[in-house]
Amino acid sequence: MRSKLKTVAIAAQSLDGHITKHGSEGTTFASKEDQLYFREALKTFDCSLMGSKTFEVSRAMILKSLHKNRLRVVWTRSPEKFMQYQQEDKLEFYGGDLKALFAELEARGKTSCAILGGTSVYTECFKQDLVDELWLTLEPLAFGTGKSLIDGILEARFELLSVENLARSTLLLKYKVVR
Ligand SMILES: NC(=O)c1ccc[n+]([C@@H]2O[C@H](COP(=O)([O-])OP(=O)(O)OC[C@H]3O[C@@H](n4cnc5c(N)ncnc54)[C@H](OP(=O)(O)O)[C@@H]3O)[C@@H](O)[C@H]2O)c1
């Protein structure tokens, strides 16, 4: 039986399923409406998880917005490389198994974790069946190439919870993972 920690994967993607555009890192393609919604949504979680590449892309902004009630965990095989940024209970670096991480977060009293990508983190969380909900922003764009939400073979089913227009052509789709 998995923990009671609620886990929500949050992502913005193009209509053709890319979370980055062409060869560029980052999410500058996301609309200002999505960025606003994302910042507000994050405040409703008491912890979040991202991969070290995503951390590096947004490092300056993340370091400016650390909050004592919202732990950010960065997944890396080399936590020691990031020790200069480590701040207990605010920003921590973790190199172990993600299922064990979520159990530890719950043991520390956390109730909700936003899974913030990128592809490696989304993929591992979905493959290990660690995600309760997916909150997906669909931007009215197509890139042809770029990183995908998930890399490799996966079989997952979802139930639609809600549809919201963040802007005229930008949709926020919330799904529950069907187990
Ligand atoms: N559109 C969106 O909503 C969205 C959301 C998030 C991110 N992104 C974008 O996605 C891109 C990054 O995605 P990504 O898949 O390349 O990278 P990522 O998931 O952000 O981070 C990958 C890193 O995770 C760590 N990792 C992977 N497997 C591990 C394991 N078994 N144990 C411990 N650590 C492990 C490694 O860190 P080390 O190399 O340090 O060992 C690896 O380099 C960025 O461009 C970012 O801006 C887009």
The ligand as an SDF file (V2000), in Angstrom:
LIG
                    3D

 48 52  0  0  0  0  0  0  0  0999 V2000
    7.2810   21.8350  -19.6930 N   0  0  0  0  0  0  0  0  0  0  0  0
    7.3500   21.4850  -18.4390 C   0  0  0  0  0  0  0  0  0  0  0  0
    6.3480   21.4920  -17.7080 O   0  0  0  0  0  0  0  0  0  0  0  0
    8.6560   21.0930  -17.8320 C   0  0  0  0  0  0  0  0  0  0  0  0
    8.7000   20.7210  -16.4920 C   0  0  0  0  0  0  0  0  0  0  0  0
    9.9180   20.3560  -15.9380 C   0  0  0  0  0  0  0  0  0  0  0  0
   11.0780   20.3870  -16.7060 C   0  0  0  0  0  0  0  0  0  0  0  0
   10.9970   20.7580  -18.0010 N   0  0  0  0  0  0  0  0  0  0  0  0
   12.2050   20.7670  -18.8080 C   0  0  0  0  0  0  0  0  0  0  0  0
   12.7020   19.4370  -18.9200 O   0  0  0  0  0  0  0  0  0  0  0  0
   14.1150   19.4970  -19.1110 C   0  0  0  0  0  0  0  0  0  0  0  0
   14.7980   18.5510  -18.1510 C   0  0  0  0  0  0  0  0  0  0  0  0
   14.3210   17.2370  -18.2950 O   0  0  0  0  0  0  0  0  0  0  0  0
   15.3560   16.0130  -18.1880 P   0  0  0  0  0  0  0  0  0  0  0  0
   14.5880   14.7720  -18.2700 O   0  0  0  0  0  0  0  0  0  0  0  0
   16.4490   16.2540  -19.1550 O   0  0  0  0  0  0  0  0  0  0  0  0
   16.0190   16.2320  -16.7630 O   0  0  0  0  0  0  0  0  0  0  0  0
   15.4350   16.1960  -15.2680 P   0  0  0  0  0  0  0  0  0  0  0  0
   14.4020   15.1290  -15.1410 O   0  0  0  0  0  0  0  0  0  0  0  0
   15.0960   17.5720  -14.8480 O   0  0  0  0  0  0  0  0  0  0  0  0
   16.7480   15.7930  -14.4620 O   0  0  0  0  0  0  0  0  0  0  0  0
   17.4860   14.6530  -14.8640 C   0  0  0  0  0  0  0  0  0  0  0  0
   18.4750   14.3360  -13.7590 C   0  0  0  0  0  0  0  0  0  0  0  0
   17.8320   13.5490  -12.7490 O   0  0  0  0  0  0  0  0  0  0  0  0
   18.8280   12.8140  -12.0830 C   0  0  0  0  0  0  0  0  0  0  0  0
   18.4890   11.3830  -12.1290 N   0  0  0  0  0  0  0  0  0  0  0  0
   18.0400   10.6620  -13.1720 C   0  0  0  0  0  0  0  0  0  0  0  0
   17.9170    9.3790  -12.8260 N   0  0  0  0  0  0  0  0  0  0  0  0
   18.3240    9.2790  -11.5290 C   0  0  0  0  0  0  0  0  0  0  0  0
   18.4320    8.2060  -10.6140 C   0  0  0  0  0  0  0  0  0  0  0  0
   18.1120    6.9390  -10.9430 N   0  0  0  0  0  0  0  0  0  0  0  0
   18.8670    8.4750   -9.3580 N   0  0  0  0  0  0  0  0  0  0  0  0
   19.2110    9.7380   -8.9950 C   0  0  0  0  0  0  0  0  0  0  0  0
   19.1200   10.8030   -9.8250 N   0  0  0  0  0  0  0  0  0  0  0  0
   18.6840   10.5660  -11.0780 C   0  0  0  0  0  0  0  0  0  0  0  0
   20.1460   13.0110  -12.8280 C   0  0  0  0  0  0  0  0  0  0  0  0
   20.8240   14.0630  -12.1600 O   0  0  0  0  0  0  0  0  0  0  0  0
   22.4560   14.1560  -12.1340 P   0  0  0  0  0  0  0  0  0  0  0  0
   22.8620   14.3130  -13.5580 O   0  0  0  0  0  0  0  0  0  0  0  0
   22.7250   15.3730  -11.2860 O   0  0  0  0  0  0  0  0  0  0  0  0
   22.9260   12.8800  -11.5110 O   0  0  0  0  0  0  0  0  0  0  0  0
   19.6350   13.4680  -14.1930 C   0  0  0  0  0  0  0  0  0  0  0  0
   20.6010   14.1980  -14.9150 O   0  0  0  0  0  0  0  0  0  0  0  0
   14.5260   20.9470  -18.8620 C   0  0  0  0  0  0  0  0  0  0  0  0
   14.6990   21.5910  -20.0990 O   0  0  0  0  0  0  0  0  0  0  0  0
   13.3390   21.5310  -18.1520 C   0  0  0  0  0  0  0  0  0  0  0  0
   13.2110   22.9160  -18.3320 O   0  0  0  0  0  0  0  0  0  0  0  0
    9.8190   21.1060  -18.5960 C   0  0  0  0  0  0  0  0  0  0  0  0
  1  2  1  0
  2  3  2  0
  2  4  1  0
  4  5  1  0
  4 48  2  0
  5  6  2  0
  6  7  1  0
  7  8  2  0
  8  9  1  0
  8 48  1  0
  9 10  1  0
  9 46  1  0
 10 11  1  0
 11 12  1  0
 11 44  1  0
 12 13  1  0
 13 14  1  0
 14 15  2  0
 14 16  1  0
 14 17  1  0
 17 18  1  0
 18 19  2  0
 18 20  1  0
 18 21  1  0
 21 22  1  0
 22 23  1  0
 23 24  1  0
 23 42  1  0
 24 25  1  0
 25 26  1  0
 25 36  1  0
 26 27  1  0
 26 35  1  0
 27 28  2  0
 28 29  1  0
 29 30  1  0
 29 35  2  0
 30 31  1  0
 30 32  2  0
 32 33  1  0
 33 34  2  0
 34 35  1  0
 36 37  1  0
 36 42  1  0
 37 38  1  0
 38 39  2  0
 38 40  1  0
 38 41  1  0
 42 43  1  0
 44 45  1  0
 44 46  1  0
 46 47  1  0
M  CHG  2   8   1  16  -1
M  END
$$$$
